[in-house]
Amino acid sequence: MMTEATTTPTTNDTNTTVATTDSTAVAETDQQEYQDRFLEGSQRIVPYDLLVARGKADKVNDPDALTYKRAKELFQKGYSLCMTVPRSLDDEVLEKYEEEIKESSETMVEAWLMDDNAAPMSERILILGQQYEKVLLKNIPEEQKEGFFVKDSLLFSAWILLVGRQYKHCITTLSLAIDTYPDLPARVFFLRASCQLSLGKLRLGIKDLEKALEKDPKFNIVHYVLGTVYLTMENERDNAIKQFRLYLQRGHPDTMDYVQALYALSVLLNGNKKRKTEAADYYRQAREAEKRFEELYGTHTGLSETKRDAILAHEQDRQEAERLIALYTPAKSKLVQQEKIQQLIESGILNTSFPPDPKRCSHCGAKHLKDKPDAPLLACGRCLGIWYCGRDCQVADYKVSHKAQCKKMQASREAAQEQK
């Protein structure tokens, strides 16, 4: 329960009224005051989040959407546990929180392997990586520490390297993991392929994508990626057509990639006089799929070079072609992206729960009580270390993540007070 009756509003240094309790009026612990920061580029707008924000998740049965949802829930579980661990590399702290460090690290790595889009990187997670390494090396003889690793520590390192765009080092790390642990899922090859492609090593990237399909024939997005790679290469038109068609056969029609694959085929086949009718039909399907996508997600699929070529090739009316190109051309893309991220934050879709902050509801991001703009937030009645705008958010957040962390946060707070 929340402590509405016992909360007393106080004013902080920035003249912002927040909710606290008499028992916490002494001082906030360092752990409660900490504001985590997600790294630039690691928080991406995922179409499935837009779908949920618009209340249309039940309109799509895409299995990749379900995988993303499970991965996101798993990441939140690990991240919430991580936030209960002090950010110290002190041996005593590491020993006390050893199990939490291991569990949170391995849980988030598992989420990253399920779908890397569901696992953004933050400053706190980077510190957790250092803590995890120290915990693993604790009982290892000094002469054996150099080069020591376990599966999850390798993958944790690869995650950090990939987000940091250290592609060469990421390839080396993933290769070591693949050679050492043959039971790794297909996504590991997919991730290594993304590094190879980022470095312009297209053939090596293609090999890894093919290995990913060998490992998991239902990894359908690989066909789309292969199609886009072949599309950029000389004398690979037939392979591009083959892969895009395979994706249309096996992928889900309510995805951005499905729409783009239709546009790509409308361009690839248009160069053959005997197949212009087929190309035009793919363009018609692409326009219909685009409308369906906009209805679901509230946005279009953007403007790629291939989509531009498709519009110019198939729109008979030049003015209509120019109108469509103007419509799909990104305008102030950074501002638009920031606005969409803010929309997702405010709807409670992106990165729930928020790090504890007396000025922000941990579930939806609101800055005041529901329907009371001048009223401060309310603290959880047990741990006093997390804040909500009302009971609905408190109950929802408790089910998602706070249930497992509440007692631990309470114990951490009480231990900190005893030390003062």
Secondary structure as UniProt FT lines:
FT   TURN            4..6
FT   STRAND          7..11
FT   TURN            13..14
FT   STRAND          17..21
FT   HELIX           22..24
FT   HELIX           30..33
FT   TURN            40..42
FT   HELIX           47..53
FT   TURN            54..55
FT   HELIX           57..59
FT   HELIX           63..82
FT   TURN            83..84
FT   HELIX           91..96
FT   HELIX           98..114
FT   HELIX           116..118
FT   HELIX           123..137
FT   TURN            138..139
FT   HELIX           142..145
FT   TURN            146..147
FT   HELIX           151..163
FT   TURN            164..165
FT   HELIX           167..180
FT   TURN            182..183
FT   HELIX           186..198
FT   TURN            199..200
FT   HELIX           202..215
FT   TURN            217..218
FT   HELIX           221..231
FT   TURN            234..235
FT   HELIX           237..250
FT   TURN            253..254
FT   HELIX           256..268
FT   TURN            269..271
FT   HELIX           273..275
FT   HELIX           276..297
FT   HELIX           305..314
FT   HELIX           318..328
FT   HELIX           333..346
FT   TURN            347..348
FT   TURN            358..359
FT   TURN            362..364
FT   TURN            370..371
FT   TURN            373..374
FT   STRAND          378..380
FT   TURN            381..383
FT   STRAND          387..388
FT   HELIX           391..397
FT   HELIX           398..402
FT   HELIX           403..419
//
